[in-house]
């Protein structure tokens, strides 16, 4: 029997959802405020895409900038030989992405607190911060092709989930030139957002998905619409599942990525947040290649539904980092 007439109320941790919504709203407000003051991301030179960051400047140079562009973090040290191989590759690739990424280099010897806060176990270690939310990418030296695939996925998630399209890059830009103003997104979207909530409560998840997408088509950075879309897509996926059959397949096929993804969706909708995260982290350990990436991306999507400030998400991010590395 298919689940019907499901509402988000009581399905996931509403406190966590509220925290996630508030975190994203802050990112959106920061972008809008910068735009109103003419302080939005103007054209930058390629040299501006790679910066050295310390603890004092972390909030300004990483957290605030991550509301404009995904920030890749390279944890390194002078004595680390693999770091000397990896860092030039990262720098070259970030420049090639032409403003869609920013690279922040952090010397762990001089910034031990940041290293501890990110749970770095060894270097080189590469993380990303998107709209104020941190996620692990990889640890150790890696080939250029593998790194590029990871960065491609990061750019895609940043654009689709957070509406971050990056910075305009002008190779001839004058570093002292005044930044160009950025248009403030149109709005408000109260009527569309209310329609989406009504559709959710009525079990019309397809209608809710479309309503949220309508908002995001005009305002890609709208935090409420992005959070709502993640919730609606989750419920829409679960609506098409036979829970008993899905759980049977997951139990019989522990290495099957799609079976575990379906069961994790059911876990989360049922309020079993840690079970959902643990299931997918275990699946990351068992899989490789495209299957592993598919599982990792779904796990990041579920993080979105629960909320970045939830301690279960923070613990799962650390576990994911260990599983990947």
C-alpha positions as CSV (number, residue, x, y, z in Angstrom):
1,X,0.0,0.0,0.0
2,X,1.4,3.4,-1.0
3,X,1.7,6.2,1.6
4,X,-0.8,9.0,0.9
5,X,-1.6,12.4,2.2
6,X,1.7,12.8,4.0
7,X,2.7,16.1,5.6
8,X,6.2,17.1,6.7
9,X,4.7,17.7,10.2
10,X,6.0,14.9,12.4
11,X,8.0,13.3,9.5
12,X,11.4,14.9,10.1
13,X,12.8,16.8,13.0
14,X,11.0,20.1,12.6
15,X,13.5,21.9,14.9
16,X,16.3,20.8,12.6
17,X,14.4,21.9,9.6
18,X,13.8,25.3,11.1
19,X,17.5,25.6,11.9
20,X,18.5,24.7,8.4
21,X,16.0,27.3,7.0
22,X,17.4,30.0,9.3
23,X,21.0,29.2,8.3
24,X,20.1,29.4,4.6
25,X,18.1,32.5,5.1
26,X,21.1,34.2,6.6
27,X,23.1,33.4,3.5
28,X,20.4,34.8,1.3
29,X,20.1,37.9,3.4
30,X,23.9,38.4,3.2
31,X,23.8,38.3,-0.6
32,X,20.9,40.7,-0.7
33,X,22.5,43.1,1.7
34,X,25.7,43.1,-0.2
35,X,23.8,43.8,-3.4
36,X,21.8,46.7,-1.9
37,X,25.1,48.3,-0.7
38,X,26.8,47.7,-4.1
39,X,29.1,45.2,-2.5
40,X,28.2,42.2,-4.5
41,X,30.7,40.1,-6.4
42,X,32.1,42.3,-9.1
43,X,34.6,41.1,-11.7
44,X,37.7,39.7,-10.2
45,X,41.0,38.7,-11.6
46,X,42.1,35.0,-11.8
47,X,44.7,35.7,-9.1
48,X,41.8,36.6,-6.7
49,X,40.4,33.1,-6.9
50,X,43.2,31.6,-4.8
51,X,43.6,33.1,-1.3
52,X,45.4,32.3,2.0
53,X,43.1,32.2,5.0
54,X,43.7,32.2,8.7
55,X,41.5,31.9,11.8
56,X,41.0,35.6,12.1
57,X,39.8,36.0,8.5
58,X,37.9,32.7,8.2
59,X,34.4,34.1,8.7
60,X,35.0,36.9,6.2
61,X,37.0,35.1,3.6
62,X,35.3,31.7,3.7
63,X,31.9,31.8,5.5
64,X,30.7,35.1,4.0
65,X,32.2,34.4,0.6
66,X,30.5,31.0,0.5
67,X,27.2,32.8,0.1
68,X,28.4,34.0,-3.3
69,X,30.6,31.1,-4.5
70,X,31.5,27.6,-3.3
71,X,34.8,27.8,-1.4
72,X,37.2,24.9,-1.6
73,X,39.5,24.6,1.4
74,X,43.0,23.1,1.0
75,X,44.4,22.1,4.4
76,X,48.2,21.9,3.9
77,X,51.6,22.4,5.7
78,X,55.1,23.3,4.5
79,X,56.5,19.9,5.6
80,X,53.8,17.9,3.8
81,X,55.2,16.5,0.5
82,X,51.8,15.3,-0.9
83,X,50.5,18.8,-0.3
84,X,53.2,20.2,-2.6
85,X,51.9,17.9,-5.3
86,X,48.2,18.6,-4.7
87,X,48.1,22.3,-4.1
88,X,49.3,23.4,-7.6
89,X,46.7,21.1,-9.2
90,X,43.9,22.6,-7.1
91,X,45.1,26.1,-7.9
92,X,45.2,25.4,-11.6
93,X,41.8,23.8,-11.6
94,X,40.1,26.5,-9.6
95,X,41.4,29.1,-12.1
96,X,40.1,27.0,-15.0
97,X,36.6,27.0,-13.4
98,X,36.6,30.7,-14.2
99,X,34.9,32.0,-11.1
100,X,32.6,29.1,-10.3
101,X,34.9,28.2,-7.3
102,X,37.2,30.0,-4.9
103,X,40.2,28.2,-3.3
104,X,41.1,29.0,0.4
105,X,44.5,27.6,1.5
106,X,44.9,27.0,5.2
107,X,48.2,26.2,6.8
108,X,47.4,23.7,9.6
109,X,50.5,24.5,11.6
110,X,49.4,28.1,12.0
111,X,45.6,27.3,12.3
112,X,45.2,24.3,14.6
113,X,41.7,25.4,15.7
114,X,40.4,25.3,12.1
115,X,41.9,21.9,11.6
116,X,40.2,20.6,14.7
117,X,36.8,22.2,13.9
118,X,36.8,20.4,10.5
119,X,37.9,17.1,12.0
120,X,41.0,16.9,9.8
121,X,42.8,13.6,10.6
122,X,45.6,14.0,8.1
123,X,46.8,16.2,5.3
124,X,46.4,17.1,2.5
125,X,42.7,17.3,3.2
126,X,40.2,19.1,1.0
127,X,36.8,20.4,2.1
128,X,34.2,22.8,0.7
129,X,31.9,25.4,2.3
130,X,28.7,26.2,0.4
131,X,26.3,28.8,1.8
132,X,28.0,28.4,5.2
133,X,27.7,24.6,5.2
134,X,30.9,22.5,5.3
135,X,31.3,19.2,3.5
136,X,34.3,16.9,3.0
137,X,35.6,16.3,-0.5
138,X,38.7,14.1,-0.3
139,X,41.9,13.5,1.6
140,X,45.4,12.8,0.3
141,X,46.9,13.3,-3.1
142,X,44.6,12.6,-6.0
143,X,44.8,12.7,-9.8
144,X,43.6,15.8,-11.7
145,X,40.8,13.9,-13.4
146,X,39.4,12.6,-10.1
147,X,39.7,16.0,-8.5
148,X,37.9,17.6,-11.5
149,X,35.0,15.1,-11.2
150,X,34.6,16.0,-7.5
151,X,34.7,19.7,-8.3
152,X,32.1,19.3,-11.1
153,X,29.8,17.7,-8.6
154,X,30.4,20.5,-6.1
155,X,29.6,23.2,-8.7
156,X,26.4,21.3,-9.7
157,X,25.2,21.0,-6.1
158,X,26.0,24.6,-5.4
159,X,24.0,25.8,-8.4
160,X,21.0,23.5,-8.0
161,X,20.6,23.6,-4.2
162,X,21.9,27.1,-3.3
163,X,21.7,29.1,-6.5
164,X,25.4,29.9,-6.4
165,X,26.6,30.7,-9.9
166,X,30.0,32.1,-8.8
167,X,32.0,35.2,-9.5
168,X,32.5,37.2,-12.8
169,X,36.2,36.9,-13.8
170,X,37.9,39.5,-15.9
171,X,41.6,38.7,-16.7
172,X,42.2,42.4,-17.1
173,X,40.3,43.6,-14.1
174,X,41.7,46.4,-12.1
175,X,42.1,45.1,-8.5
176,X,41.2,48.5,-7.2
177,X,38.1,49.0,-9.3
178,X,34.7,49.4,-7.6
179,X,32.6,46.2,-7.8
180,X,29.7,46.1,-10.1
181,X,26.2,46.2,-8.5
182,X,24.3,42.9,-8.4
183,X,20.6,42.9,-9.1
184,X,18.4,42.0,-6.1
185,X,16.2,39.0,-7.0
186,X,12.6,39.7,-7.7
187,X,9.9,39.0,-5.1
188,X,8.2,38.5,-2.8
189,X,7.1,35.0,-3.3
190,X,4.7,34.6,-0.4
191,X,1.8,33.4,-2.5
192,X,3.8,30.7,-4.3
193,X,5.4,29.5,-1.1
194,X,2.1,29.3,0.6
195,X,0.7,27.3,-2.4
196,X,3.6,24.9,-2.1
197,X,2.9,24.4,1.6
198,X,-0.7,23.8,1.0
199,X,0.2,21.2,-1.7
200,X,2.5,19.5,0.7
201,X,-0.2,19.3,3.4
202,X,-2.6,17.9,0.7
203,X,-0.2,15.2,-0.4
204,X,0.3,16.8,-3.8
205,X,4.1,16.5,-3.7
206,X,4.4,17.0,-7.5
207,X,2.5,20.3,-7.2
208,X,4.7,21.4,-4.3
209,X,7.9,20.5,-6.2
210,X,6.7,22.6,-9.2
211,X,5.7,25.6,-6.9
212,X,9.1,25.6,-5.3
213,X,10.8,25.3,-8.7
214,X,8.8,28.3,-9.9
215,X,10.2,30.4,-7.1
216,X,13.8,29.2,-7.7
217,X,13.6,29.8,-11.5
218,X,13.4,33.6,-10.7
219,X,15.3,33.6,-7.4
220,X,17.8,30.7,-7.3
221,X,19.0,31.7,-3.8
222,X,15.7,31.6,-2.1
223,X,16.4,29.6,1.0
224,X,12.8,28.8,1.9
225,X,12.2,27.4,-1.6
226,X,15.4,25.4,-1.6
227,X,14.6,23.8,1.7
228,X,11.0,23.1,0.7
229,X,12.0,21.6,-2.6
230,X,14.3,19.2,-0.8
231,X,11.5,18.1,1.5
232,X,8.9,17.8,-1.3
233,X,11.3,15.8,-3.5
234,X,11.9,13.4,-0.6
235,X,8.2,12.9,0.0
236,X,7.6,12.5,-3.7
237,X,10.2,9.7,-3.9
238,X,8.8,7.9,-0.9
239,X,5.2,8.2,-2.2
240,X,6.1,5.9,-5.1
241,X,7.7,3.2,-2.9
242,X,6.3,0.0,-1.5
243,X,7.9,0.3,2.0
244,X,7.7,-3.4,2.7
245,X,9.3,-4.4,-0.6
246,X,11.9,-1.6,-0.4
247,X,13.1,-2.7,3.0
248,X,13.1,-6.3,1.9
249,X,15.4,-5.5,-1.0
250,X,17.6,-3.4,1.1
251,X,18.0,-6.2,3.6
252,X,18.8,-8.8,0.9
253,X,21.1,-6.5,-1.1
254,X,23.4,-4.6,1.3
255,X,25.7,-3.6,-1.6
256,X,22.9,-2.4,-3.9
257,X,23.2,1.4,-4.0
258,X,19.6,2.1,-5.2
259,X,18.1,-0.3,-2.7
260,X,19.9,1.4,0.2
261,X,19.0,4.8,-1.1
262,X,15.3,3.9,-1.2
263,X,15.5,2.5,2.3
264,X,17.3,5.6,3.6
265,X,14.6,7.8,2.2
266,X,12.0,5.7,4.1
267,X,14.2,5.9,7.3
268,X,14.3,9.7,7.1
269,X,10.6,10.1,6.4
270,X,9.9,7.8,9.4
271,X,12.0,10.1,11.7
272,X,14.9,7.6,11.9
273,X,17.5,10.2,10.9
274,X,20.6,8.4,12.3
275,X,19.5,5.2,10.6
276,X,19.2,6.9,7.3
277,X,22.6,8.5,7.5
278,X,24.3,5.4,8.8
279,X,22.8,3.2,6.1
280,X,24.1,5.5,3.3
281,X,27.6,5.9,5.0
282,X,27.9,2.1,5.1
283,X,26.9,2.0,1.5
284,X,29.6,4.5,0.6
285,X,32.1,2.2,2.2
286,X,30.8,-0.8,0.1
287,X,30.6,0.9,-3.3
288,X,32.9,2.6,-5.7
289,X,32.9,4.9,-8.8
290,X,29.6,6.3,-10.0
291,X,27.6,4.2,-7.5
292,X,29.5,5.7,-4.6
293,X,29.0,9.2,-5.9
294,X,25.3,8.6,-6.3
295,X,25.0,7.5,-2.7
296,X,27.2,10.4,-1.5
297,X,25.1,13.0,-3.3
298,X,21.8,11.5,-1.9
299,X,23.3,11.7,1.6
300,X,24.1,15.4,1.0
301,X,20.5,15.9,-0.1
302,X,19.3,14.3,3.1
303,X,21.6,16.6,5.1
304,X,19.7,19.4,3.5
305,X,16.3,18.1,4.7
306,X,17.5,17.7,8.3
307,X,19.5,20.9,8.5
308,X,23.2,21.8,8.7
309,X,23.0,22.8,12.4
310,X,21.6,19.5,13.6
311,X,24.4,17.6,15.5
312,X,23.4,14.4,13.7
313,X,24.3,16.0,10.5
314,X,27.7,17.2,11.9
315,X,28.4,13.6,13.1
316,X,27.4,12.1,9.8
317,X,29.6,14.5,7.9
318,X,32.6,13.3,9.9
319,X,31.7,9.7,9.4
320,X,31.3,10.3,5.7
321,X,34.7,11.9,5.6
322,X,36.2,8.8,7.2
323,X,34.3,6.5,4.8
324,X,35.5,8.4,1.8
325,X,39.1,8.6,2.9
